[in-house]
Amino acid sequence: MKDGTGRIQDCLLELLARRAPEASICPSEVARHLAGDDGPWRDWMAPVREAAQRLAAAGTIEITQGATVLPAQGPFHGPIRLRRGPNF
């Protein structure tokens, strides 16, 4: 896996832009997209979550668990979803 903070953020934002404004995505969708068809997508999960935290801190996205918006700094336990934030 190559370091690519900008690449991760771009991918995350692109996937959200393709969805309805109220829709959300799973961080694993971003990881799988970055890893390619047979790539080690789990290796991308920590960097994707870190990029999501930076974007959430800026208000670009929101990190949710169920109907609850989580604080950008975490910590996160269990599955999370990503959706457009007020500054998207």
C-alpha positions as CSV (number, residue, x, y, z in Angstrom):
1,M,0.0,0.0,0.0
2,K,1.3,3.4,-0.9
3,D,0.8,6.4,1.4
4,G,-1.8,8.5,-0.2
5,T,-3.7,10.7,2.2
6,G,-4.9,12.9,-0.7
7,R,-5.8,9.9,-2.7
8,I,-7.9,8.4,0.2
9,Q,-9.7,11.7,0.8
10,D,-10.4,12.2,-2.9
11,C,-11.8,8.6,-3.2
12,L,-14.0,9.0,-0.1
13,L,-15.4,12.3,-1.4
14,E,-15.9,10.9,-4.9
15,L,-17.8,7.9,-3.6
16,L,-20.0,10.2,-1.4
17,A,-20.6,12.6,-4.4
18,R,-22.0,9.7,-6.4
19,R,-24.6,8.9,-3.8
20,A,-27.8,10.7,-2.9
21,P,-27.1,13.6,-0.5
22,E,-28.6,11.7,2.5
23,A,-26.9,8.4,1.7
24,S,-23.9,7.1,3.6
25,I,-21.0,4.7,2.7
26,C,-19.0,2.2,4.7
27,P,-15.3,2.9,5.1
28,S,-14.6,-0.6,3.7
29,E,-16.1,0.6,0.4
30,V,-13.4,3.2,0.2
31,A,-10.7,0.7,1.2
32,R,-11.9,-1.9,-1.4
33,H,-12.0,0.8,-4.1
34,L,-8.4,1.8,-3.3
35,A,-7.1,-1.8,-3.1
36,G,-8.5,-2.8,-6.4
37,D,-10.1,-6.1,-7.3
38,D,-7.8,-8.5,-5.5
39,G,-5.8,-6.1,-3.3
40,P,-5.4,-6.3,0.5
41,W,-8.3,-3.9,1.3
42,R,-8.0,-4.4,5.0
43,D,-4.6,-2.7,4.9
44,W,-6.4,0.5,3.8
45,M,-8.9,0.5,6.7
46,A,-6.8,2.4,9.3
47,P,-5.8,5.1,6.8
48,V,-9.4,5.5,5.5
49,R,-10.6,6.0,9.1
50,E,-7.9,8.5,9.8
51,A,-8.8,10.4,6.6
52,A,-12.4,10.3,7.6
53,Q,-11.6,11.8,11.0
54,R,-9.7,14.7,9.3
55,L,-12.6,15.3,7.0
56,A,-15.1,15.1,9.9
57,A,-13.1,17.6,11.9
58,A,-13.4,20.0,9.0
59,G,-17.2,19.4,8.7
60,T,-16.8,17.9,5.2
61,I,-18.3,14.6,6.3
62,E,-20.0,13.1,9.3
63,I,-19.1,9.8,11.0
64,T,-22.1,8.0,12.2
65,Q,-23.1,4.9,14.1
66,G,-26.8,4.2,13.7
67,A,-28.5,7.6,13.9
68,T,-25.8,9.1,16.1
69,V,-23.2,11.5,14.7
70,L,-19.9,10.6,16.4
71,P,-17.2,13.1,17.4
72,A,-14.5,13.4,14.8
73,Q,-11.7,12.5,17.2
74,G,-13.3,9.1,18.1
75,P,-12.6,6.6,19.4
76,F,-14.9,4.4,17.4
77,H,-16.1,1.0,18.5
78,G,-18.0,-1.2,16.1
79,P,-19.2,-0.4,12.6
80,I,-19.3,3.2,11.4
81,R,-20.7,4.9,8.3
82,L,-19.7,8.1,6.5
83,R,-22.0,10.7,5.1
84,R,-21.9,14.2,3.7
85,G,-21.3,16.9,6.3
86,P,-22.4,20.5,6.4
87,N,-19.3,21.6,4.5
88,F,-19.4,19.0,1.8
